[in-house]
């Protein structure tokens, strides 16, 4: 996993009802969470470099809006899914 590199220009995500401090906490460690999702899905090949443009996540469904870990997990899952689709592995 350490040899892989994914470059994303911009991620668009709008939030409603999430306190700013929870949103900030949710993005801490987001890159690692995305990589873990991709490894779990078997999407990454060792040493792979992926260059993506913009990602628009639109609307995510959350059960616990105040839980930064759940927010991070759902964002990471959505980003990993979009990456898998774009590189043709899903």
Beta strands, then each sheet from edge to edge (+ up, - down):
strand 1: 5-12
strand 2: 49-56
sheet 1: 1+ 2+
end
